[in-house]
Amino acid sequence: MTKMILPLIILLTASIAYSQLPNTLSGAEKVYGLARIWQEVNYNFVYLEKINRKQWDSTFKSMITEVQSTENDYQYYRDLQRFCAILHDGHTNVSFPWRLDLVILNSMFGKYRLSLANIEHKAVVVSTNLSAKDQIPIGSEVVNVNGLTTREYIARNVAPYISSSTGYVLEDLCVARLLQGPKGDHFDITLRTPEGTMKELALVHDWTDEQEVYPIPEAQELLIFKWCDNHIAYVALNSFMDPRIDTLFEKRLPELHNAKAIIIDLRKNEGGRSDIGENILQYLTYDTLLYGSKSVSRMHIPTYKAWGVWVKPGSAIKEELAEKSLLYFHDKAYYEFEYAPDTIRLAARRVVVPTVLLIGHSTGSAAEDFLILADKQKHMIKIGENSSGSTGQPYIFDLPGGGTARVCTKKDTYPDGREFVGYGVTPDIEVRPTLRDFIAQKDAALEKAIEYLSLHIK
């Protein structure tokens, strides 16, 4: 009898939580938001030729009915996220309205707080609230969620709602958002501790009053500077969103001139503005020209598209015009942005020594543009994991109810045309995080960088 009551309690708790969520949009507004995404993708999405158009259109048709029957704004926006996720692009996605962000929780469960990360393809507890550190040991693996294996739960309830250009970033995001949900959402999880003990834990999303987190997180500063052994300078560039990082870097130049080698850590840099990173890179090379990514965007001239309907073998349309019309008809016409290397005219003294660029799955967007600029620097080497594999210029527009959507409008490649969006920039020396290293608080990639540079210092 007890086994039958427990699922009923879980279902009742969830239904109460969902019933408290606002339902502010009319059926017409919900359809409009869905149609707006479909329209903007068809018109602006730079990778349109890579998707299955029949599936895209048929999904849109089926979702016209589905979105109208959503019970609240949260479920509606989840449906929009699911719609966008089939495009598999990290710069094309849907964001909740801010009022929903206030009730959607990820790591807080009342008396518990726990954060997860993907380590060796496992959902690993990487932090918790201080009072729960003995009950939920750091390094424990979540093996079951609500009666399903973690992998099954992710496949059904998490992955379909996340937009990502690469499979490994999708896996990281799925683990990080494994237990995401509105206040009141219930999760029964099974943990396997580092010692192999199995623990059952019932979690219900609610605000956590306890502020102390274990282990104490590292300060999330814009730039971190420190010295390692053998006169090796370590510089973490954690974001290119804030132009102040250029000034912070320039203030460190007098110290950097004493370095025999440098480590530039981009593992937490998810991007921002490409010019910010370029301003820093110019101090780390003797080159006068920097070759960045090449870019294209889609072109749309309606008359060419109209002519393309009639282009058939033996058509009276001139061959050159027919070829162009077919490209427009099939949405494969592109505008190539004018390309030229950036010229450096730097009067300041530069620091050109053996340099390691630490990269990882979170190194994305403008940070990847930094890697493209640095690609031919012979004194630089990349260590770590593949970068995010997602960059471009998104077009951002509003959705009904206060949310927003983004559609990627620009495709970037290496100067020679090699693609990295969807693949990531590959390290020269791969170092993958392991659970053993995490528990031992060992940064294997950083250690490998120090080891490599120690052998190449003159």
N, C-alpha and C positions, 0 to 999 in steps of 0.2 A: 504493500500500500504506500509506503514511504517513497518508493521509486516513482510512483505515478504522481504523487503530490509535488515533488521537486520541479519537474518540467512545467507544471501548471503555475507554480509560483514564479518561475523565470518568465513565462509567457505573460503573466499578469503584470509583473514589474515592468517589462518592456513596453506593454501596451499603455500603461499609465504614463511612462516616460514620453512615448511618442504622441500621446494625446495632448500633452502639455506644450508641444511645439506649435508655433503659429502656422496658420494656413491663410495667407493674406492675398493670394493670387487667384484670379478667375481662370476658368478653363481657356478662355481666349488669350489671356496674358501668357499662360504656360505654353501654349502652342506657338505664340509669337516668339518667345525666347528660344525655343527649340529651332524654329524656322530661321531665326536670325543667325544662329550658329551654322546651320546647314548652308545658308546663303553666303556668309562670309568665307567659309571654307571653300565653297565652289568657286568663288571669285578671287580669293587672295592666297589660299594655301599653296606654298611653293612646292610641296611634295605631293601634289594632287595626283600626278601620274603614277605614283608608287602605291596608291591604295586601290582596293577593289571597288570600283564605282558602283557596280550593281549592288554589292553588299551595303555600301554607304547609303545609297538611295532607298533600298528596301528597309534598312534599319530606321531611317528617318520616317518612312511611311508608317511602320508599325508603332513607332514611339509617339506619333501624333495622338493616338488613343491612350497610350500608357501614361503620358504626362498629365493628361486631363483627369485621370483617376487617382493621382497621388494625393495622399491624405494631408500632407503638410508641406511647407516650403523646404524642409530638410530633405524629404524624400524626392521632391521635384529636382532640387539641385544635385542630388546624388544621381538621378537619371541623366541629367545633362552631363555630369562628369563621365558617366558610363558611355554616353554617346561620343564624347570627345576622345575617350581613351582608345577607341578602335582605330584612331589615326596614328597611334604610336609615335607621338612627337612630344618631347619635353618642353617645347615652347608653344604648345597649343593645348590649352586646358581651360577649365572653369573654376572660379573661386567663389566660395560662399559669401553671401552678404555679411557685413560685420556683425549684425545682430545675431546671426546664427553662429558665427565664430565664438561668440560669448558663451554659448551653451554646449558647444562641441568640445569634448575633452579627449585627451590622448593618454596622459600618464597619471592622472589624479583619480583616486578611488577612495575618497574619504580618509580612512585611517592609513591607507597605503598610497604610496607613489612609486611607480616604477617605469623606467625607460628601457626600450629594447633596441638592439642593433643586430644586423646581420653579420655573423662571424662564422666562417666555414659553413655557410648555407644553413645556419641554425639561428633561431630567434632567441637571443641571449640577453639576459637582464644585465644592463651595464650601469644602472644606478637605481637607488631606492631612497625612501626617506630614512633618516638616521635611526629612528626607533624600530624600523622593520629590517635592519640589515642582517640580523641573526635569523629571522624568520624567512627572509627571502635572500639567500646568499648571492652575492655578485658572481656572475658567471653561470648562474642556473639557466637551463634551457626550457623554453615553453614547448612542450611536446604535444599537448592537446588543448583545444579551445572549444567549449560548448559541445562536447561529444565527438568532435572531429579531430583528426590529426592536424597539426599546424599547417602542413602543406595543403591538406584538403580545404581547411577553413580559408586559407589565403586564396586558393583558386576560385572558391565560390563567392566569398564576401569582401575581398580586399582588392585583388589584382584587377578585376574588371572595371574599377573606378579610378585607376591611376594612369595618368598620361606619362609615357616615358619613351625615349628614343632607343634605349638599350635595355637588354634583358637583365643585366646585372644591376643597373640602377633601379629598375622596377622591383627586383628582389629586395634591394636595400629599403626602398620606400614601403614595400608591403610589410616588412618586419617592423619598421619604425611606426607604422600606422596600424599594426595588427589589432590593437585593442581600442581604436578610436571610435567614438560614438557620442551621442548626446547624454546629458545628465540623466541618470537613472538607468542607463543601459547596463545589462548584466552579462558577466563573463565568468564561466566556470573553467578554470585552467588547471593543467597538470604541469608541475615543474620537475625537472630532473636536476638535482643539485650537482655541483662539481664532484661530490663524493659518490654520486650515483643514487642517492636517496630520492624517492618519488614523493612529491607533496601536492596535495589538492588545495586550491585556493579559490574562494568565491569573491568576486570583485564586482562592485557596483559603482558606476561613475558618479562622483560627487567631488566638490571642492575639498582640497587638502589644506588644512590650516598650518600644518608643520612645514616650516621653511627649510630646515636643515636637511641637506641631501648628502648621501654617502655613495661613492667617495666624493670629496669636495671637487666640484668641476673646475677645470682650468679657466682662468680669466679669458673672456672672449674679446681681447683687445684687437684693434684694427691692425696694428703692427706689433710684432714681438721680436725683440733683438736680444741675443745672448751669445756668449762665447763658448765654444766647445774646445776639446783638446787640440793641440798642434796648431794654434792660431787659426782655427776654422770658425768663421762667423756664421751664426744661424739667424736668418731673417724670415719670419712668417708673415706673408702678405695675405691677410684673411678675407679681404673683400676689395673689389674695385668699384663699389657703389659710392664710396665717399672720397672725393678728391683730396681730402686732408692727408690721405696715405702717402701722396707724393711728397708733401712737405715733411711728414714724419720720416720718410726714407732719406730725403736730402739732408736732414739734421744728423743722420747717422753716418753720412759719408766720411767725415773726418776719422771716425773709428774704423770704418770699413777699409780705409786705405792701409791699415795695419794688418789686414787679413791676408793669409797665404792661400786661402780657399774660402768659398762661400756656399752655404746651403740656402736656397730659396724654397720655402715650404708653401705650396699652393693647395694643399690637401683639403683645406676648409674654405677655399675661395670659390664661391658659386657664381662669380661674375660681377657684372656692373657695366662700366664704360670701358671700352677697349683702349681709348686714348690714355686713360689713367695708368694702365699697365705698361703701355708703350713709353710713357714718360719715365718710368723706372728702368725699363730695359735698356734705354739709351745710355745709361751710366755703366752698364755691364758689358759693353762691347766696344771694339775699336772701329767697327764698321760705320760707314757714313750713310749706308742705305739699309733699310729694314723692309723685308718682303713679307707683307701680311697676307691674309686670305683673299681669294678672289670671290666675288659675289654675283649672284644673279637673282632676278625676281621675275614673276610672271608678267606677261603683257596681254592686254585684252583690247582688240579692236573689233567691235561688233560686225562691221561690214565684211571683214575677212572671214569671220566665223560663219556668217550667212552664206558667203560664196562657197565655203568648204562643204556645205551640205550637197552641192551639186557636182563636186569634183569626183569624177569616175573615169575609168579607162576610156580613152578616146574623147575626153572632154574638150570642148572648144576653148576653154580657159588656157591661157599661156602657161607653159610648164613651170616657170619660176613663180608665177602668181598662184598656180594650182598648189604647188608645194607649200607656199606660205599659208594659203587658205586652209589647207588640211591641218597644219600645225595649230592654227587658231581654233579650228573646229574641234580638235581633240585636246584643247587646253594645254598644248605643249610648246607654246611660243614664249620665249624668255628674253628679257632685257639683261645684257651683260653690263654691269657697272664699269666705268672707265677704271682701268687698273694701272697703277704706277707705284713703285716703292716709295716709302717715306724717307725723306732726306734729313739726316741728323746734323745739326749745326750747333754742337755743344761746346761751350767754352770751358766748362768745368773739367776738372781732372776725373778720369774714369777709373773704374776698378775692374780690371780684366784678369782674373785668376781662375784656376779650375773651379767649376761651379756645378753643383747638383741641383736639379729642379725636382723636388718631391711632389708627386702627383697622386691622385686617387679618384675614386668614383664621384666625389663631390666637386672636383675641379671642373667647372663648367663655364659655358658661355664666354664672357670676356676673358676669363682665365685661360680658356682654351685658345682664344685669339692670341694671348700672350705666348703660348706654346708654339703656335704657328710662326709668329715673328721670330722666335728663338730657335727654330728648327735647324737652321744651317750653322749655328754657332759651334765651332769645333771644340771650344773649351767647356761646353755645357753638355751634361748628360742627364737623362730623366730616370728616376728611380721610384718605384712604387707600383701602383695599379693603373689600369686604363682610366682615362679621364671620363667625364660624364657622357660625352658624345652628343651634346645638344647645345646649339647656339643659333643665332639668327636675330632678326628684328621682328618682334611680335606686334601685330596690330591689336590694340586693346579697345574693347567696346563694352558698354553697359548692358545688363540684362534686367528683365523685370524683377522687382523685389530688392534691388540694390546690389546684386552680384555683378561679377565681370567675367569676361572671357578673353582669351588671347588666341590669335591665329598667326603662325609663323609665316612671314612674307618674304624672307630672304634666305637663300641657300649659300653657305660659305664652304669653300674647299681650300686645300693647300694651293699655293700658286701654280703648281703643275697639274691641278685638277683632281688630285687624290681626295677622296671623301673621308671625313672623320665624323660627321654627324651620323649617328646610327651605329658607329663603331667605336668611337673614342680614340684619343691620341694614345699610342702604345708606349709604355716605358722601355728604355733600353735595358734596364735590369728590373725584373719583376720581383716584388716582395709582397706577399699576401699576408694580411693579419691572421693570426691563429688564436684560438681560444686559450691555449697555453700561454702565449705571449701576453694576451689581455689580462689574464689572472695574475701574471707575474709583473704587470705594469711595464712591459718591455715594448719599446717602439723599435721594431725590427727594421723598418725602412730607414729611420734616422740613423740607427747603428750601422746599417749597410752604407749609407752616405758618408758617414765619418770614416769608416774603414776604406772606402774607395778613395776618398780625397787624401787620406793619410799616405796612400801609396803614390799619389800623383802630385804632391806638393814639391816644388822645386827648392 
